[in-house]
Amino acid sequence: MILDVMGLVASLAVLTVAGDQFVIGLARIAAVFRVRPTVVGAVIGGFGTSLPDLIVSAVATVRRTPLIALGSMVGSIVANVSLALAIAALIAPIRVDSLTLRREAPLCVLGVLLFAGLASGGISEPEGAILAVALVGSLVVLLLNALRAPARDELGTEVTDFFGPPKRRLEGKEAGRTGVGVVMMVAGAEVLVRSSVDLAGRLGLAEGFVGLTLVAIGTSAPLIASSIQAARRGDHDLVVGNVLGCCLFIALAGGPIVALLPGGAPAGIGAVPLWLMASLIVAAWVFMTRRKTVTRWEAVLLVVAYGATLPFFAR
């Protein structure tokens, strides 16, 4: 059991560091090719921060533990909203741009609600295909929104400040950083899934509960860390964009992974965790919309709500 705990901790650390390095490398490569900073923030930010979750779900599915795969996705979305966003808002109230409220936020909420509606009994291949089509449509909308960014591009400025100015040529270390990041995430995910399954068996815990809690918090750690850093810098658009983008990619890309990879036989985690997840994402949307700011009191409510959901996850 000690080895399982050590493997769990080590794999979470590897996922956190590797995920961070992957996002940095990918963003700098995009800058070399003159990809607009807004596109980097809207797409690469969300995809990069969700990649540890997606890789863990893929590994868990191939290892024929779909409950951990599905549970980690649901738990990660819950943790992203009620921990990453909330902790950032506790550091400084998060101001939300009005364009984000009209465009990206509704897209994220609809994606998570679609995922919740399809996943209660496990995700079948047709349902995975529906989510995949929704993912493609969402990417098109995100890219069009990013390309139509206004002249006063606050998100683009924040991305440039965060990752540094674009370089004129591609440095080998950035490509190496990105490639090593992916390899390390896959290795970390393998150890994480193996340790989680063994630990669940030794403690008599359901695999779904382990996925919803331990695995989910671990895969959300890179987003929580980056959100705290962005909040401290006052980069509010990065916080909101990364949280919304990460939730969207987990919901719409994770579902097809579980449904279409070998070993992904449908396995439901029950309706309660899914609708708790849906309720939290809607609550966060309401908080953003009400005053265009997520206040500290609202952040406290989100953190308390996370604690209140845990007993329901255990059932």
C-alpha positions in Angstrom: 0.0 0.0 0.0 2.9 2.4 0.7 4.2 1.8 -2.8 0.8 2.6 -4.2 0.6 5.9 -2.3 4.1 6.7 -3.4 3.2 5.9 -7.0 0.1 8.1 -6.8 2.0 11.1 -5.4 4.9 10.7 -7.9 2.6 10.3 -10.9 0.6 13.4 -9.9 3.8 15.4 -9.6 4.9 14.2 -13.0 1.6 15.1 -14.6 1.7 18.5 -13.1 5.2 19.4 -14.2 4.9 17.7 -17.6 1.5 19.3 -18.4 2.9 22.8 -17.5 6.0 22.2 -19.8 3.8 21.0 -22.6 1.6 24.1 -22.5 4.6 26.4 -22.4 6.4 24.6 -25.3 3.2 24.4 -27.4 2.4 28.1 -26.9 5.9 29.2 -27.8 5.9 27.0 -30.9 2.6 28.6 -31.9 4.2 32.0 -31.4 7.0 31.1 -33.8 4.5 30.4 -36.5 2.7 33.7 -35.7 -0.5 32.1 -34.4 -2.4 34.9 -32.8 -2.1 35.1 -29.0 -5.9 35.0 -28.7 -6.0 31.7 -30.5 -3.3 30.4 -28.2 -5.3 31.4 -25.1 -8.7 30.2 -26.4 -7.6 26.8 -27.9 -4.1 25.8 -26.7 -4.8 27.0 -23.1 -7.9 24.9 -22.8 -6.5 21.9 -24.7 -3.2 21.9 -22.9 -4.6 22.1 -19.4 -7.1 19.3 -20.2 -4.5 17.1 -21.8 -3.5 15.3 -18.5 -7.2 14.5 -17.9 -7.6 13.2 -21.5 -4.4 11.1 -21.3 -5.4 9.6 -18.0 -8.8 8.8 -19.4 -7.3 7.1 -22.5 -4.9 5.0 -20.4 -7.7 4.0 -18.0 -9.9 3.0 -20.9 -7.2 0.9 -22.6 -6.5 -0.8 -19.2 -10.3 -1.6 -19.1 -11.1 0.6 -16.1 -13.7 2.8 -17.7 -15.1 3.8 -14.3 -11.8 5.6 -13.4 -11.8 7.1 -16.9 -15.3 8.5 -16.7 -15.0 9.4 -13.0 -11.8 11.3 -13.5 -13.4 13.4 -16.2 -16.5 14.3 -14.1 -14.4 14.9 -11.0 -12.0 17.1 -13.0 -14.7 19.4 -14.3 -16.0 19.7 -10.8 -12.5 20.5 -9.4 -11.8 22.9 -12.2 -14.9 25.0 -11.3 -15.0 24.7 -7.6 -11.3 24.6 -6.9 -9.3 26.2 -9.8 -11.7 29.0 -10.5 -12.7 29.4 -6.8 -9.2 29.5 -5.4 -8.1 32.1 -8.0 -11.2 34.2 -7.1 -10.2 33.9 -3.4 -6.8 35.5 -4.3 -8.5 38.3 -6.3 -12.1 38.7 -7.5 -12.1 37.5 -11.1 -13.4 40.0 -13.6 -15.1 38.3 -16.6 -15.0 40.0 -20.1 -18.4 40.6 -21.6 -17.4 38.9 -24.8 -16.5 35.7 -22.9 -19.9 35.8 -21.2 -21.6 35.9 -24.6 -19.5 33.5 -26.5 -17.1 31.0 -24.7 -19.1 30.7 -21.4 -22.4 29.4 -23.0 -20.4 27.1 -25.2 -18.7 25.5 -22.3 -21.9 25.2 -20.3 -23.7 23.6 -23.2 -20.8 21.2 -23.8 -20.8 20.0 -20.2 -24.6 19.7 -20.1 -24.5 17.6 -23.3 -21.8 15.4 -21.7 -23.9 15.0 -18.5 -27.0 14.1 -20.5 -25.2 11.3 -22.4 -22.9 9.8 -19.8 -25.2 8.6 -17.0 -25.3 5.0 -18.3 -21.8 5.1 -19.7 -20.9 6.5 -23.1 -21.7 4.3 -26.1 -20.1 4.6 -29.5 -23.0 6.6 -31.0 -22.9 9.0 -28.0 -19.1 9.3 -28.4 -19.6 10.2 -32.0 -22.2 12.9 -31.0 -19.6 14.4 -28.6 -16.9 14.3 -31.2 -19.1 16.2 -33.7 -19.9 18.7 -30.9 -16.1 19.1 -30.2 -15.4 19.9 -33.9 -18.2 22.5 -33.9 -16.9 24.0 -30.7 -13.4 24.3 -32.1 -14.7 26.1 -35.2 -16.6 28.5 -33.0 -13.6 29.1 -30.7 -11.3 29.8 -33.7 -13.8 32.1 -35.4 -14.2 34.0 -32.1 -10.5 34.3 -31.7 -9.9 35.5 -35.2 -12.6 38.1 -34.7 -11.0 39.4 -31.6 -11.3 43.2 -31.2 -8.4 45.6 -31.8 -8.0 46.0 -28.0 -7.0 42.4 -27.5 -6.7 42.0 -23.7 -6.4 38.2 -23.8 -3.8 38.3 -26.5 -1.8 40.8 -24.5 -2.0 38.6 -21.4 -0.9 35.5 -23.3 2.1 37.3 -24.7 3.0 38.6 -21.3 2.5 35.2 -19.8 4.5 33.1 -22.3 6.9 35.8 -23.5 7.2 37.6 -26.9 7.2 35.5 -30.0 10.6 34.3 -31.3 11.7 34.4 -34.9 12.8 30.8 -35.2 11.8 27.5 -33.7 14.3 26.5 -31.0 14.9 22.8 -30.6 14.4 23.0 -26.8 10.8 24.1 -27.3 10.0 21.2 -29.6 11.8 18.9 -27.2 10.0 20.4 -24.2 6.6 19.7 -25.9 7.5 16.1 -26.9 9.0 15.2 -23.5 6.0 16.7 -21.9 3.6 14.4 -23.8 5.8 11.3 -23.1 6.0 12.1 -19.4 2.3 12.7 -19.2 1.6 9.3 -20.7 4.1 7.6 -18.3 2.6 9.5 -15.3 -0.9 8.5 -16.4 0.0 4.9 -16.6 1.5 4.9 -13.0 -1.5 7.0 -11.8 -4.1 4.6 -13.1 -2.2 1.5 -11.9 -1.7 2.9 -8.4 -5.3 4.1 -8.2 -6.7 0.7 -9.1 -4.4 -1.1 -6.6 -5.2 1.4 -3.9 -8.9 1.2 -4.4 -8.7 -2.6 -4.2 -6.7 -2.5 -0.9 -9.0 0.1 0.7 -12.2 -1.4 -0.5 -13.1 1.8 -2.5 -15.1 1.8 -5.7 -13.0 2.7 -8.8 -15.5 5.3 -9.7 -15.0 7.1 -6.4 -11.3 7.0 -6.8 -11.6 8.5 -10.3 -14.0 11.2 -9.1 -11.7 12.3 -6.2 -8.0 11.3 -6.1 -7.4 11.0 -9.8 -9.6 14.0 -10.7 -7.8 16.4 -8.3 -4.5 15.2 -9.4 -5.2 15.8 -13.1 -6.7 19.2 -12.3 -3.5 20.2 -10.3 -1.8 21.9 -13.4 -4.9 24.0 -14.0 -5.2 24.9 -10.3 -1.6 25.9 -10.2 -1.7 28.0 -13.4 -5.0 29.7 -12.3 -3.4 30.7 -9.0 -0.4 32.1 -10.9 -2.5 34.0 -13.4 -4.7 35.4 -10.6 -1.7 36.7 -8.8 -0.6 38.5 -12.0 -4.1 39.9 -12.5 -4.6 37.9 -15.8 -8.3 37.4 -15.2 -9.1 36.4 -18.8 -6.5 33.7 -18.7 -8.1 32.2 -15.6 -11.6 32.2 -17.0 -10.5 31.1 -20.5 -8.4 28.2 -19.3 -11.0 27.0 -16.8 -13.8 27.2 -19.4 -11.7 25.7 -22.2 -10.4 22.9 -20.0 -14.0 21.9 -19.0 -15.1 22.1 -22.6 -12.3 19.8 -23.9 -12.7 17.3 -21.1 -16.5 17.0 -21.7 -16.4 16.8 -25.5 -13.0 15.1 -26.2 -13.0 12.8 -23.1 -16.3 11.3 -24.0 -15.2 10.0 -27.5 -12.0 8.7 -25.9 -13.9 6.5 -23.5 -16.4 5.4 -26.1 -14.2 4.7 -29.1 -10.9 3.4 -27.7 -10.5 -0.4 -27.2 -11.6 -1.4 -23.8 -14.1 1.4 -23.6 -17.2 -0.7 -22.9 -20.0 1.5 -21.4 -19.8 1.9 -17.7 -21.9 4.4 -15.9 -21.0 6.2 -12.7 -24.6 7.1 -11.9 -26.7 10.2 -12.5 -26.0 12.0 -9.2 -22.3 13.0 -9.8 -23.1 14.1 -13.4 -25.9 16.4 -12.3 -23.9 17.8 -9.4 -21.2 18.6 -12.1 -23.8 20.2 -14.3 -25.2 22.2 -11.4 -21.8 23.5 -10.4 -20.9 24.7 -14.0 -24.3 26.4 -14.2 -23.7 28.1 -10.8 -20.3 29.3 -11.9 -21.9 30.7 -15.1 -24.5 32.6 -13.0 -21.8 34.0 -10.8 -19.8 35.2 -13.8 -22.9 36.8 -15.4 -24.5 38.4 -12.3 -21.8 41.2 -11.9 -19.3 40.2 -14.5 -17.1 39.2 -11.5 -16.6 36.0 -9.5 -16.4 37.5 -5.9 -14.7 36.0 -2.9 -18.0 35.1 -1.3 -19.1 33.2 -4.4 -15.7 31.5 -4.5 -16.3 30.4 -0.9 -19.7 29.0 -1.9 -18.0 27.0 -4.8 -15.4 25.5 -2.4 -18.0 24.6 0.1 -20.1 23.0 -2.7 -17.1 20.9 -3.6 -16.9 19.6 -0.1 -20.6 18.9 0.0 -20.4 16.9 -3.2 -17.9 14.4 -1.9 -20.4 12.3 0.1 -22.5 11.9 -3.0 -19.5 10.7 -5.0 -18.9 8.0 -2.4 -22.3 6.4 -3.1 
